[in-house]
Amino acid sequence: MDPEHPSTPGPAERPPDLTILAQVESELADVERALERLDDGTYGTCQACGGVIDDERLQAEPGTAFCSEHQPG
């Protein structure tokens, strides 16, 4: 607790950073979907155009389901 600001919660009293938690959960979901694509033989294939996703892109973003041209966002 900050002695100059008694209402400031100490580290043990702060809620977890939900933004970081949401990001980690999203990344985990991407990896789980990538594993499903490995199982069904579609890993490395763009879900938008059916083209091949470059190896360099897959190394940088193993969970991606889109080629660089069709990456959402």
C-alpha positions as a Markdown table, in Angstrom:
| # | Residue | x | y | z |
|---|---|---|---|---|
| 1 | Met | 0.0 | 0.0 | 0.0 |
| 2 | Asp | 1.3 | 3.5 | -0.9 |
| 3 | Pro | 1.5 | 5.4 | 2.4 |
| 4 | Glu | 0.8 | 8.6 | 0.6 |
| 5 | His | -2.3 | 7.1 | -1.0 |
| 6 | Pro | -3.9 | 4.7 | 1.4 |
| 7 | Ser | -6.7 | 3.9 | -1.0 |
| 8 | Thr | -4.2 | 2.4 | -3.5 |
| 9 | Pro | -4.4 | -1.4 | -3.3 |
| 10 | Gly | -1.2 | -3.3 | -2.6 |
| 11 | Pro | 0.1 | -5.9 | -5.1 |
| 12 | Ala | -1.7 | -8.8 | -3.3 |
| 13 | Glu | -5.0 | -6.9 | -3.3 |
| 14 | Arg | -5.0 | -6.0 | -7.1 |
| 15 | Pro | -7.2 | -8.1 | -9.4 |
| 16 | Pro | -5.4 | -9.9 | -12.2 |
| 17 | Asp | -4.9 | -8.0 | -15.4 |
| 18 | Leu | -7.8 | -9.2 | -17.4 |
| 19 | Thr | -6.4 | -7.8 | -20.6 |
| 20 | Ile | -3.3 | -10.1 | -20.4 |
| 21 | Leu | -5.5 | -13.0 | -19.4 |
| 22 | Ala | -7.8 | -12.5 | -22.4 |
| 23 | Gln | -4.7 | -12.2 | -24.7 |
| 24 | Val | -3.2 | -15.5 | -23.4 |
| 25 | Glu | -6.6 | -17.2 | -23.7 |
| 26 | Ser | -6.9 | -16.0 | -27.3 |
| 27 | Glu | -3.4 | -17.3 | -28.2 |
| 28 | Leu | -4.2 | -20.6 | -26.6 |
| 29 | Ala | -7.3 | -20.9 | -28.6 |
| 30 | Asp | -5.3 | -20.1 | -31.8 |
| 31 | Val | -2.8 | -22.9 | -30.9 |
| 32 | Glu | -5.6 | -25.4 | -30.2 |
| 33 | Arg | -7.2 | -24.6 | -33.6 |
| 34 | Ala | -3.8 | -25.0 | -35.3 |
| 35 | Leu | -3.5 | -28.4 | -33.7 |
| 36 | Glu | -6.9 | -29.4 | -35.1 |
| 37 | Arg | -5.8 | -28.2 | -38.5 |
| 38 | Leu | -2.7 | -30.4 | -38.2 |
| 39 | Asp | -4.9 | -33.4 | -37.4 |
| 40 | Asp | -7.2 | -32.8 | -40.3 |
| 41 | Gly | -4.4 | -32.0 | -42.8 |
| 42 | Thr | -5.3 | -28.3 | -43.4 |
| 43 | Tyr | -2.5 | -26.7 | -41.4 |
| 44 | Gly | -0.6 | -24.3 | -43.6 |
| 45 | Thr | -3.6 | -23.7 | -45.9 |
| 46 | Cys | -5.2 | -20.3 | -45.8 |
| 47 | Gln | -8.8 | -20.6 | -44.7 |
| 48 | Ala | -9.9 | -17.7 | -46.9 |
| 49 | Cys | -8.3 | -18.5 | -50.3 |
| 50 | Gly | -7.1 | -22.1 | -49.9 |
| 51 | Gly | -3.6 | -21.0 | -50.8 |
| 52 | Val | -0.4 | -22.1 | -49.0 |
| 53 | Ile | 0.7 | -20.0 | -46.0 |
| 54 | Asp | 4.4 | -19.2 | -46.3 |
| 55 | Asp | 6.7 | -21.1 | -43.9 |
| 56 | Glu | 8.2 | -17.8 | -42.7 |
| 57 | Arg | 4.7 | -16.6 | -41.7 |
| 58 | Leu | 4.0 | -19.9 | -39.9 |
| 59 | Gln | 7.3 | -19.7 | -38.0 |
| 60 | Ala | 6.4 | -16.2 | -36.9 |
| 61 | Glu | 2.8 | -17.0 | -36.1 |
| 62 | Pro | 2.3 | -20.8 | -35.8 |
| 63 | Gly | -1.4 | -20.4 | -34.9 |
| 64 | Thr | -2.3 | -18.4 | -38.0 |
| 65 | Ala | -5.0 | -19.7 | -40.3 |
| 66 | Phe | -4.6 | -17.1 | -43.1 |
| 67 | Cys | -2.0 | -16.0 | -45.6 |
| 68 | Ser | -0.6 | -12.5 | -45.2 |
| 69 | Glu | -3.0 | -11.3 | -47.9 |
| 70 | His | -6.1 | -12.5 | -46.1 |
| 71 | Gln | -5.1 | -11.9 | -42.4 |
| 72 | Pro | -8.0 | -10.2 | -40.7 |
| 73 | Gly | -7.5 | -7.0 | -38.8 |
